[in-house]
């Protein structure tokens, strides 16, 4: 699952692959925004991604783009 996080006043997105489901990521984002705490997610390699809820611009949750191999794709 690909997760893209936009941070206020920062030009680049935080993009990572996660093993969590879309529902789990959405629930974590909602809980973080409601409580005003840090959004904590784990990527597919076990690293933690921490973003304060106060600076979240957006969170995009979606499937990874399947990239073709070879010519004609």
C-alpha positions as CSV (number, residue, x, y, z in Angstrom):
1,X,0.0,0.0,0.0
2,X,1.5,3.3,-1.0
3,X,1.0,6.2,1.4
4,X,1.7,9.9,0.5
5,X,1.7,12.5,3.2
6,X,1.7,16.2,2.4
7,X,3.2,18.4,5.1
8,X,2.3,22.1,5.4
9,X,5.1,24.5,4.2
10,X,7.2,21.7,2.8
11,X,7.5,21.2,-1.0
12,X,8.2,17.5,-1.0
13,X,5.8,14.7,-0.1
14,X,6.6,11.9,2.3
15,X,6.1,8.7,0.2
16,X,6.5,5.2,1.5
17,X,5.1,1.6,1.1
18,X,3.3,0.2,4.1
19,X,2.1,-3.3,4.9
20,X,-0.9,-1.9,6.8
21,X,-4.3,-1.9,5.2
22,X,-6.0,1.3,3.9
23,X,-8.5,1.1,6.7
24,X,-5.8,0.9,9.3
25,X,-3.9,3.9,7.9
26,X,-7.1,5.9,7.7
27,X,-8.0,5.1,11.3
28,X,-4.5,6.1,12.5
29,X,-4.8,9.4,10.6
30,X,-8.3,10.1,12.0
31,X,-7.2,9.3,15.6
32,X,-4.1,11.5,15.2
33,X,-6.1,14.4,13.9
34,X,-8.8,14.1,16.6
35,X,-6.4,13.9,19.5
36,X,-3.8,16.4,18.0
37,X,-1.0,13.9,18.5
38,X,1.8,12.6,16.2
39,X,0.8,10.4,13.3
40,X,2.9,7.3,13.6
41,X,3.0,4.8,10.7
42,X,5.4,2.0,9.8
43,X,6.8,1.4,6.3
44,X,7.3,-2.0,4.7
45,X,10.8,-2.3,6.1
46,X,9.8,-1.7,9.7
47,X,10.9,1.9,9.9
48,X,8.7,4.4,11.7
49,X,7.3,7.5,10.0
50,X,6.3,10.2,12.4
51,X,4.5,13.4,11.5
52,X,2.8,15.9,13.9
53,X,-0.9,16.1,13.3
54,X,-0.8,20.0,13.4
55,X,1.3,20.1,10.1
56,X,-0.6,17.5,8.1
57,X,-1.7,18.9,4.7
58,X,-3.1,15.7,3.3
59,X,-2.7,11.9,3.4
60,X,-3.2,9.9,0.2
61,X,-3.7,6.2,0.6
62,X,-3.7,3.9,-2.5
63,X,-2.3,0.9,-4.2
64,X,1.2,0.9,-5.5
65,X,1.5,1.5,-9.2
66,X,2.4,-1.7,-11.0
67,X,5.3,-1.0,-13.2
68,X,5.7,-3.0,-16.4
69,X,9.0,-4.5,-17.5
70,X,10.2,-4.3,-21.1
71,X,9.1,-2.6,-24.2
72,X,5.5,-1.8,-25.1
73,X,4.3,-1.2,-21.6
